[in-house]
């Protein structure tokens, strides 16, 4: 009989954790700290819809970990128990429901599950949806989390907004959520004009706010006395430097608790936070890569390939300690990859914007070319291992039959 000791240890009571789920990004606390203003704005924007009138579309944006999803879920949970609410709600994460068909079918699954299982096409689903709304003048609130993940977003927005013209009474209110502030600028102008009626920004948390958020979660997630206040403040300071990301802070706390437990401790200390921060920094980066819009992924893919190959100016890279690439060669590689995938590359103006976005998110760094290169240009360097970035993008963006044909070329 095999040794049961490793399995028996799994069932032992934790020295650190009381309710680990309270540190999950999917957990919504009873009180959301430092987000009263945003919650009130969401409620104000959705109130007409909740009363049965056509409401305003709403767009929430901000960096990852700033409370967008938590706030909308908090409002939805509160609304569901209110009497006399005249609207129906469908919430979905668009990393999974990433096409117009999947979104419409999810709506049907939420409210007409028997019909959704029959495998109808978009036209049939749309007509059934319009009929369902017309029955009793419903208002449907569709919440699209990470809306920029939808591949045919213009088509989806057109369909949802067109429904308000096709129904006799009732309608659809759309709530879009995105980590990428600039994604809206690549939408068709007609989609843009119909989607953005109310916008709400979520600023990053500062270190004091993050410290309070960590302390709030720790009270529920950890045993009493299982963490030093100094460790909480240290984790908050690290997360504040990383765009005020509360999810990073909570992930750090989880990992630190596991490290402390593995070391036989009953208390999380600063040393555990430091160790956790090192191990999860790259994980956060790769999660962020997977969430990027398509063309930013293609651009980052080009940078990773050129970084592996060394680029055209290897001598320069050696002099400045790392693989720096000329902005022009990166754009050429990006355009070549897009073409090989039968996608139209964006203009140089959009390219510059995408590069700026990637720099803001800490995935690349940039510097001016300086002396030794004819003319002035930007130099670009990847901040994470190129092979890992390349593999992450291939997993999240390409399928086996859709690998870029030029990926091995210089």
Protein Blocks (a to p, Z undefined) as FASTA:
>chain_A
ZZfklmmmmmpccfkbmblmlmpfkbccfbdghilmmmmmmmmmmmmmmnopacdddddd
ddehilpmmmmmmmmmmmmmpghiabdcddddfklmmcfklmmmmmmmmmmmmlmmnopa
fklmmmmmmmmmmmnopacddddehkllpmblmlmmmmmmmmmmmpmggcdddddddfbl
klmmmpcfklmmmmmmbccddddddfklmmmmmmmmmmmmpcehiacfklmmmmmmmmmm
nooiaklmmmmmmmmmmmmmmnopabdcfklmmmmmmmmmmmmmmmmmmmpcfklmmmmm
mmmmmmmnnpamlmlmmmnopadddfklmmmmmmmmmmmnopacddfklmmmmmmmmmmn
opaccddebgoiecjddddddfbdfklmmmmmmmmmpcfklccfklmpZZ
